[in-house]
């Protein structure tokens, strides 16, 4: 017969582990950890406010590498690969010629100025990355960790909006929209 643990011992060990965890997060080390994450989130907020998207993406790359070091999970590996793909799409959007080439294959040239162009690949990558970040923030995450992961999500969503603005400008959509606005003012 297999020897099983006593329920009282099990409860005692659970309580002990909860107490140790609480000491870790409420003790000096846990407080320093929380402050460091809060400062990290603040740095990302400053870059976001300055609309420095290249810096935001560099910060996200470092954060993804940290996730891989700290969590060492398949999710962290997927995040790293996802970030590389986001960077590839970002580079396409930042180069007007590449953006035009990429989207002219999908849209007829006469429809480009007025079509609502969506980069579904980038959108999917950003949404997937945000889901991964929310997975990290679930469960036993501290408030500082939740802030850190939600700030990263916020920054990724802002990167997507800026990416779409670059695409629109590369395809001449912003000029067509301005013309349409000017024409509506004349009427």
N, C-alpha and C positions, 0 to 999 in steps of 0.2 A: 504494500500500500504506500502511496506517495504521501510524504509528510507535507501538510499545508500549514501556512502561517496562521497564527491566532488572530482573530478579528481585532482584539484589543491592541496587539502589537502593530497591526496594520494602521489603525487609527492613530496610534502614538507616532508612528513614523511619518504619516501624512501631516500631522500637526507640526511635527518638528521641521519638516521640509517647508511648510508654509511660513513658519517663524523665521527660518533662515532666509527664505526669499524676501520676506518683509524687511528683515534687517539689512539685506543687500540693497534694496531700493530706498529704504528710509535712512540708511546710514550714510556716512560721509562719501563713500564711493558711489552709491546710488544717486546722491544729490549732485555730485560732480558730473556723473554720466548724464543726468537729466539736463543740467545746465549746458553741457557741451552739445547735446542734441538741439536744445532750444537756440543756442547761438548758431548752429549749423543751419537751422530752419530760417533764422533771421538773415543770414548771409544770402540764402537763396531768395528771400523776399526782397532784399536790396537789389540783387541782379534782375529780378523780375520787374521791380519798379523802374529800374533804369532801362528796361527793355534790351538788356544785353543777353541775347539768346545764345550766342556762341559760348559765353561764360556759363550760362545755365546748363547747356548741354555738356560742357566740360565737367561741371559740378556733378551732374547726373552720372556721367561716366565713372567718376571717382566713387560716388555713392554705390553704384552697381558693383564695382570692384570690391568695395567694403562688404556689401551684402554677401558676395561670394566667399570672402575670407571668413566672415562671422558665422554665416548660416550653413555654408557648405552643402546646400541642397540642390536638387535638380531644378527647383524653382529659381534659385540664384543663377544657375548656368543658363537657363532659358532667358532670364532677365538680361544677362550679359549679351547673349546673341540678339535679343530684341533691340537692345540699345544700339548695337552695330548696324542693324537694319534701319533704325530711325535715323542714324547719322547719314547713311547712304541716301535716304529720301530727302533729308535736310539739304545735303549738298546739291542734289538735283534741283530743288526749289530755289536755292540761292544763285544758281547759274541760269540766267534767263534763256540762253540757247538750249541747254539741256532740258529745261522745263518745257519749252516749246516742242522740242523733239519728242519728249515723253508723252505729252498730251495730244499732239497732232496725230499720233497713231490711233488715238481713241476717238477723237472728235473730228468731224468734218471741218475744214478750215473756215468755211463761211459761218459755221455755228459757234466757233470759238469765242468771238467777242460777246455773244449774248447768252451762251449756255452757262448753266450753273455748274462749274467744274468742281469736282470733288476728287481728292486724292484718297481713294478708298483704302489703298495700301497703307499710307501713313496713318489714316484714321484708325484702321484696325490695329496697327502696331501700337499706337498711343493708348487705345482702349485696353489692349491686352496688358501693356506695361502697367497701366493704372490698376487693373484688376490684381496683378501680382503684388503691387504695393499695398493694396487694401488687404490682401491675404496676410502680409507681414504684420499689419496693424491690428488684425483680429486677435481675439483670445486674450492672452495675458499681457498684452503690450501695455506699457506704462503710458500716462498722458503725454509725456515728452516724446516717446516713440510714435504715438499716434499723430502728434503735431508734425513731426519730422516726415513721416510717410505721406500725410495729407498735403504738406507743402510741396513735396516732390510731385505729387499728382497734379496739383495746381500749376506748377511750372511746366509740366509736360503738356497740359492742355493749352497753355499760353503759347508754347512752341508750335503746336499744331495750328493755332489761329494765325500766327505769324507766317508759318509755312504756306498756308492757303493765301495769305496776302501776297507773298512773293510770287506764287503761281499765277494769281489773278493779274498782277502787274506784268509778268512775263508774257502772258497771253493777250495783253492789251485790254483786259476786261475793265480795269479801273478807268481807262480812258473812255470806253464805251458807256460805262455807268455815269461818268461825269457828263458826257454828251446827252444822255437820256435825261439827266437831272436838269441840264441847261434847257433842253427842248421843252420839258414840262413847265419850266418857269416862264417861257415865252408865251405859252398858251394862255 
